[in-house]
Amino acid sequence: MQFAQQGFPSRANNGASGSEGVMTMDSRGKIVIVDDDVQVRESLHGFIAESGYEAYGFDNACEALLFLVDQDVDLVLTDIRMPGMDGMELLERALAVKPDIPIILITAFADIDLTVAAIKKGAFDFIFKPYDPAHLLKALEKGVTYRRLRLSELHYREDLERAVEERTLELKKAHELLLQSEKMALVGQIAAGIAHEINNPVGFISSNLESLNKYTERLLTFLATQSESLGRYCPVEELARIGELRKNGRIDRLAEEVPAMVRESLEGVERIKEIVRNLKGFSRADNNEFVMASINETLSQALNIVRNELKYVATMVTDYGDIPLTKCLPNQLTQVFMNLLVNAAQAIQGQGEIGIRTWQEDGKIRIAISDTGCGIPDEIKKRIFEPFFTTKEVGKGTGLGLPISYDIVQKHSGRITVESSTGKGTTFTVELPVVT
């Protein structure tokens, strides 16, 4: 046979049909040989294996295609004319499932037109019969190198796309954080304006109410003394007339309600002052400067700011433990606690309970914020700290509240965890180191 005369060593296979494989140490690549001529296939198989490649021979294209689907193959060397599925059909099917595999066609000069058509359909190269060993070896090396470069390019492209996606996500997150920061700065400006415009009139109201409270006490004391004196010295008829006037004017009721109304008004004024102070404190920039602060006071500040959103859906239960001061960014922690409290309120359907508890354990400050809401399913719980992940309707949530909170806690060398059962509620626990 001409092939053997060209110097290809012959090697026996395991049978006249099916496949045979040779695996070498430190293989240069995995090559599939497809040819229904057993002598050609064995000769190719032996030469390729002795050239340092893993060689796998098949006498039909169907079995070769099944092998290609399951295995990581570097190159296919196939005859064009074969019974059943021929080399052209194998070419099309193989490239459909593994488009990066180089396919080299074995053909005779009489098949030149068919070979050109195959090249147009994606064949990598072709080898004419009779075979030139040097030409074949060069074609194999070129094909295997091409595939590995393609894979390397593909991996590089995937890495690049992943890096671009991660960077885009980081930029989007940074943009949202910048917008959040700008919003907080705007709130700070508004709060400063509110404080300037409200503090003076609130001061007048507070001063007047305190004076009114004192005057009311004096007036009531006088009326009580006067009533006692009139009872001793006033004629009975006059006492009856005064008593009727007292009853019709509801003087006794006024004596009870006016002091209470004044006290409630004073409490309302103090509440206004507290809200303005909290808004100013929350909106003022931290400048990333850690200061000694009370976590309990920071929690109280957050609670005061969002109290209006909580009071209609939940009863608040607070248990502030005896915990030490720690160096922190109090305004940023206020943002964390506000977010957790608002989330707790939104998780409650109807009326429920929100609990705040602080304590010290193992040298750490722990803050637990719990609710009796609907709970978080396990599949969602795994993703709640992912940027832009939200289960809220479009326009009602950015998906950044918890990720930002997570980052802030991380910035404090702390951690935030969640425990939740569907239908039973949720508890977020923030753990912070004690830093002095």
WOTAUR-V759370 format. One record per run of one state. SS is the DSSP state (H for helix, E for strand, C for the rest). FROM is the first residue (numbers start at 1). TO is the last residue. If there is no record, write none. Layout:
ss->SS from->FROM to->TO
ss->SS from->FROM to->TO
//
This chain:
ss->C from->1 to->1
ss->H from->2 to->5
ss->C from->6 to->18
ss->E from->19 to->22
ss->C from->23 to->29
ss->E from->30 to->34
ss->C from->35 to->37
ss->H from->38 to->50
ss->C from->51 to->53
ss->E from->54 to->58
ss->C from->59 to->60
ss->H from->61 to->70
ss->C from->71 to->74
ss->E from->75 to->79
ss->C from->80 to->86
ss->H from->87 to->97
ss->C from->98 to->101
ss->E from->102 to->107
ss->C from->108 to->108
ss->H from->109 to->120
ss->C from->121 to->124
ss->E from->125 to->128
ss->C from->129 to->132
ss->H from->133 to->233
ss->C from->234 to->235
ss->H from->236 to->248
ss->C from->249 to->250
ss->H from->251 to->283
ss->C from->284 to->290
ss->E from->291 to->293
ss->C from->294 to->294
ss->H from->295 to->310
ss->C from->311 to->313
ss->E from->314 to->320
ss->C from->321 to->325
ss->E from->326 to->328
ss->C from->329 to->329
ss->H from->330 to->347
ss->C from->348 to->351
ss->E from->352 to->361
ss->C from->362 to->363
ss->E from->364 to->371
ss->C from->372 to->377
ss->H from->378 to->381
ss->C from->382 to->400
ss->H from->401 to->411
ss->C from->412 to->414
ss->E from->415 to->421
ss->C from->422 to->424
ss->E from->425 to->433
ss->C from->434 to->436
//
